[in-house]
Every structure is written in C-alpha cells, then in structure tokens.
C-alpha cells in the first residue's frame, strides 16, 4: 500500500466517523437541543435580560430629619439624577424598611438633623445610605448618585464661603484638579457590553460539554464506546482517528453555530466588534479544538445520560468566575487562577473579549493564543489515552 492510498484510507475513516457522529446527533433530540438550539436561543435570552445596559430610576426612600432647604435641595438633585428615583419620603426607619421589605424600594437615604447646621458652620455634614444587595447595580446607582450630589454641593458651599479674585480663581481653589471619567472599552458603562461577549464564548464550551457528555452516557448505556464507533467500513480504526473524526464533526457543526453566536449575535445586539474576521478565524481554530477535546475527555466521566446534566450544568458559574470576567483575576487566589487556565473557556473568554471589545490583535493575545493550542494538544493526548483505556476494558 503506497502512501497516497494510506492517506486516502485514513481520510475516508475520518469522514466515516464524522458522518456516523452526525447521524447519532440528529437521532438524539437532546443533542439537537444543545448543539443546534441552545447556541441560537441563549444569546437572545441574555440580550433580553441585559439589553437595557444600565439600571435607571432605582427606587429610593428618603428619611429627612433636617427639614431644611439644603436637605430638600440634596434630595431634589438625587431624584433628578437619571439613575435614582425617590419613591417616598417617610418619617421613620420602620416605615422605610417596610417599603424595602415589600420591594417597593431598594435603598434608604437618611439625612440627619444637623445636616444644614453643619454645612452653614463649616463642619463636615454627612448623610447615611442604606442599600440592600439584592442587586449590585442598584447599590451602584445609589452610591454614584449620592456621591456626585454630595461632591457638587460641597464645592458650591466652599465657593460661597471663600470668594477668589475672580470666578475662575474661585473654581480653581474649590477644585484644583479637574478629573473626567472615561471608560474606553465600555463608554456607556453597560452590563451587556461588559458581560455578554465572554458569556457567548462560555455558551459554546458548555453546550459542547453537556451535549457530548449526554451522547457518551447514551452510548455507554447501550454497551460501551467500542462497537458503535470503532468499526468503520469493514475494519477497526485507531483511537486517534476516532477522536479526530468526532472532532471534525463538531468543528463542522460549530463553525456555523459559533459564526452566529460570536459574530452575528454581537452585531445584532450592538456589542463592540473591534476585530476583523481573519483574527476571529485564527482565534476560533485553537479555541474550538481545545473545547472539543476537553469535552470529549470529560464525557468519559459520564456513565449514564441523565448524569450529564448533574455533572456539568453547575460548572457554568465557577467557569465564569475563573475567567476573570465577573470578578477580577488579581482578586482570585493564585491556586484558583492556575486552575482556571486548565479550562479552555478561561483563555478563550479573555482572548475573545480582548479582540472583540478592546481591538487587540494576535500579537497582543499571543500568550492566551498559545495557551489554547497547548490545551488542545494536551487534552487530545489525555483523551486518547483515556479512550484507549476505556475501550480495552470494554
């Protein structure tokens, strides 16, 4: 047998394994759900949840014990901010906490009796802000609005107390350093633009992980992995050809799925896309390979179809935290940070967010890019040895 015939036979084996895997997928309603429905539905679901980007008109209760013009001005400015809406002014804390318990408000602003007198006598005045943490975005809205109003009124009081030689001199004396808040990669400060690009990558990994685990559990319930998979075209194929053929099947499926999830969906939702298509393709290849071989290896832990959901659905939240997207990497303990880089979604999310939201190019994400290639190779080898062991035993 010459080299050309051998290569043709191996390519035929890969294609036959790929076709067999496709037939198994389209004969399994659960696999169809995870591979072909969820990746198209979840982006719309998350967009509907976070489409407003920021929280506006967060409901706040006021307890005004000062009953002064200054206190009323403070309340008026807080209510005038776009982030906060004063829903009630009450006399005591018991009534305020009742409104919070009924979820008619999520924060309480208390203005003490000495608020105006402290302002007029040159002493530091203070207000008390109580907020529930039922939503971090509500707390953020209350804190930013009250802080901004307090700083603005403080500068005005100081300007009235100390007049400079001119209006500009007074302004400089009150605020010697001018500052401006700029968010270059998320100018609207929105939650969707910050969170959704990374979540889309995690959707790709988790649908692969759960779907492949379900199919593996089904095959093992029906008698193992060897007979339905290894015997192709009248002969047995090697474990490596089996894995590469199955990987080819999922690459074909997820080329279309990922094109929608990672390119079309962000465009539909108005998410930042600062990369070109060629960079996306170059990044997609190692990322999808790492996720496929990681999922194939993890699927061997699933002996029953139903256990796929029990084993892998709960991992979505830990995997999201390990990416450093919802919690900064510098605040994650070193061992957990190292553990995160064993999961393809960690490097995949960081690299995709960098190229899509920050305009990074391949040299800028080279360590993450090489990490994905290393994960793809390592998980391919580990899965090959694991599959060989399982097949020998079955």
N, C-alpha and C positions, 0 to 999 in steps of 0.2 A: 504494500500500500504506500503510494507516494505521499509527499507532504500535502499536496493540494487536495487529494482525496480525503486525507485525515482531517484537514481543516474544514472541508465541506461537511464531513460526518459530524464533527463537533458543533458546527454552526447549526446543522439540522437538529441535533439533540437539544441545543439551547432553545431553538424555535418551538420544538415539540413540547418541551417542558413549559415554555411560556404559554402556548396555546392551551395546554392542559390546565394550567393555573387559571387562565382566563375563564375556561369553562366552569371550573369549580366556583369561581367568584360569581358568575352570572347565574349559577344554580343555587346560590345561597342568598336569601333575602337579607339576612343580617350583614353579610359582606357588602352587598349592593348599597345598603343604608350607610355604612361607614365610609366606603370608598367613593361612592358616586353621589350621595345625597347630602350628608353632613358637611363636606367641604364647601358645597354651594349654598347651604342654608345658614350655617353659623356666621359667616361674615355679615349677612343681612340682620341676623339676630343681634349681634354685638353692635352693629351700627345703629339699630333702633334703640338699644339701651343707652349708648353713649353719644348719640348723634347731636345732642344739644351742646356738647363740648364742655361747657362750664355751667355751674349752678347759679341761677339768678333768683332774686327775690326770696332768699332764705328767710323763713318766718322767725321773728324775734319778738320777745316780750320785754317791756320796759317797766322797771320799778323806779320812779323818780321821787326820791326823798328830799331833793333840794328845792323843787318848785320855784326855780329861778329862771330868769331869761337865758342865762348861759346854759343851763341844763336843757331847756327847751330847744335852744339852737343846736346843741350837741345831738339831741335826738333827731331833730329835723334833718341834719346833714347825714346821719347814719341811714335814716329812712330814704333819703334822696339818692344814696349810692345804688348802683344797678344790682349789687349782689345781695342786698338785705331789704326786707320789708317788715316794718313794725306792724304787728297784727293786733297788739293790745297794750294798753298801759294799765297796770293793776296797782293796788295799794300795798299788797304784802306778798311774801315769798310763797306762802301756801297756795294762793291762787295761781301764781306764776308756775309753780311746779305741777299744779293740776293741769294746766294747759300743755305743759311739756309731756306729762303722762298720757294725755289724750292725743298726742302727736299733732296738735294744732300749732305748735311752735317747737323749735329745736335749740333755742338759746334764750338766756335771760341776761339783760343788761341792767345793772343796779347802779344808780347814781346816788352817792351818799349825801347827807345833809350839808356837809361842809364843802361841797364842790365849788360853789360860787365864791364863798368867802376865802377859800384858799387861793383861787385864781386872782381875786382882787388884792389880796395882801402879799402876793409874791411867793406864796408857798406852793409846793407841788400838790396838785389835785390828782385824784385818781378815780377810776370807775372800775367796777367789778363785772367781768364777763363770765357767765356760767354757760357751758355748752355741753350737750350730750355728744357722745362719739358714735351715735347711730350711723352717722355719715361723716367721714373726714372732710368731705367737700363743704358741708355746712359749717363745720368749725373753721375751715379756711376762709370762707366768706365772711363770717362774723369777725374773725381776728383781723383780716386785712382791712375791712371797712372801718372798724372802730379805731384801729391803729392809725390809719390815714387821717381820719377826722381829728383824732387827738393831736397828731403832729401839726396839722394845718391850723387848728385853733390855738395851739401853743405858740406857733410862730406869730400869729396875729396878736395875741396878748403881749408877747415880747416886743413886737414892733410898736404897739401903742404905748408901752411903758418906756422905751428907750428910742427917742427920735434921733436920727442921724442928721448930718449936714444936708442930705438930700434923700429922696425916696430910694435911689439906688444904693446909697450908703447904708440906709436902714435895712434894706433887703439883704445886703451882703453881711451885715452884722448879725441878723437873725439866722441867716442860712449861709454860712461862709463857704460850704462845699455843696455845689449843686450835683445831684445824682439823678440818674434816669434808669429805670428798669427795662431791660431789653432781653427777650427770650428768643435767640436767633433761630432755633430749630422748632419752636412751637410758639409763634408770635401771639396767637390768641389765648395761650395758656390753657388749652383744652385737654380734656381727659381722653377723648377718642384719638386725637392725633398723637398723643403720648403713648397710649397703651395698645391700640389696635394693631399697628404693624407687627409688633412682637407676638401678639396673640395669634395672628394669622399663621405665623410660622409654627407655633405650638399646635395649632389645629392640624396641620399637615402631619406632624410626628404622632400625635395622639390617635388620629384616625388610622394611621398605618399600624400603630402598636396594638390597638384594640381589635381592629379587623383581622390582622394576621394571627393574633392570638386566638380569636374565635375560630378561624379556619383550622388552625393547628389542633385545637381541642376537638373539633369535629372529626378530623382525620384520625386522631388517636383513639377516640371513642369507637371508630369503625374498624379498628385493627392495627393502627400504627401508621408510620410515615413511609415504610419501605415499598409495599406493594403498589399503592396508587401513584407513587411519584417516581420511583427509580426505574421502573421497567418501561422503556420508551422504544418504540419502533422495533420490537423483537429482541432487544438487548438491554442490559442494565447500563445506566450512566453513572459517572462518578459523582461524589457528593458535591464537589466544587461546581461541576456543570449543572447539577440540580439547583444549587443556590444562585448561580449566575442566571440561569434560566428563569427562576422565580423572580429574581431582582429585575430582570428585563421586563417581565410582565408588569410589575409595579411602577417601573420607570415610564412605560407607555401610558399607564393609567394616570399617573400623577404629573406627567408632562402637561396634560390638558387640565387636570384639577388645579395644579399649582399655578398655571397660567391665569386661571380665573381668580384664585384665592389671593395670589401675591401681586398680580399686575392689574387685572381688570377691576377687581373689587376696590382696591385703593383709589383707582381713578374714578369709579362711580361715587365713592364716598367723599371725594375731595381731600384725601390724605396726601401728605407731601410725597412726591416722587422725584427725587433729585438725581436719579441714576439713569443710565442708558440701558437699553435692552441687552447689549452684549455683556455688560457687567453682571446683570441679573442671571444670564445663562451660565456664565463662568462660575458664579457662586452657587447656582442651583445644582450643578452636577455633583460636587462632593457632599453637599448638604443632603440631597435625597438619597445618595448611596449610603451615607452614614446612618440615616434614619431607617432605611430598609434593612440593612444588616443588623442594626441594633434591635429592630422589631422582630426579625427572624430569630435572633438568639434568645430574646426574652420570651418568644412564643413557646419555646421548649419547656418553660415552667408551667404551661397550661395543659393539664391532662383532660379537662372537661370544658366544653364550650361555655357553660354558664359562668365558670370561674374567671373567664377573661375579663368580664366586667368588674368582678370583685377585686381582681389583682391590679388592674391598670387604670381604671377610671379615676381613682382617688389621687393618682400621681400627677394629675394635671396641675393642681395648685402648688405642690412642692417644686415641680419642674419650673413653673412660672417664677416662683421666688428665687430659685437658683440662677435664673438668667440675669438677675440684677436689674430687671425692668421695673418691678413694683417696689423693690427695696434695694438701696444702693449696695454695690459689691463691696465697697470699703467697710460697710457696717456688718457684713456677713463674716462669721468666724472663718479662719483660714481652712480648717478641715472641710467645712461645708462648701467653701468656694472651690476647693480642689475636687470635691465630689461632683460639683456642678459641671466641671469640664469633662466628666465621663459621660455626660448626657449630650447627644447631638444638638438638642434644642438650645442649649446654653450658647455655644459658639454660633449656631445658626441664627438665633434671635439677635445677638449682638452684632453680627456681621450684616444681617439684612436691615436692621434699624440704622446702622451706620451708613450704608449705601443709599437707602431709600429716603431717610429723613434728614441726613446730615450731609449728603453729597460726597461721601467718601469714595475713593477709587480703590482698585485692587491692592496697590502697594500700601495703602493706609490700613487695610484689614488683613495683611499678609499673615500675621500670627494666627488669627482666627481661621483664615482660609486653610493654612497648613494643618491646624488642629482638626478641621473637618475631614481632610484627606487621611490623616493619621487614624481618626476614629473609624472611617470607612474600612481601611486596611485591617486594623486590629479586630474590629467586630466581624469582618469577613473570616479571618483566620479562626477566631474563637468559635464562631458559629459553625464553621466547617468541622472543627474537632468535636464540638458538641453533637452535631448532627451525625457524624460518623459513629460516635459512641452510642447514641440512641438507636441508630439503625442496626448496629451489631447486636445490641441487646434484644431488638425486636425481630 
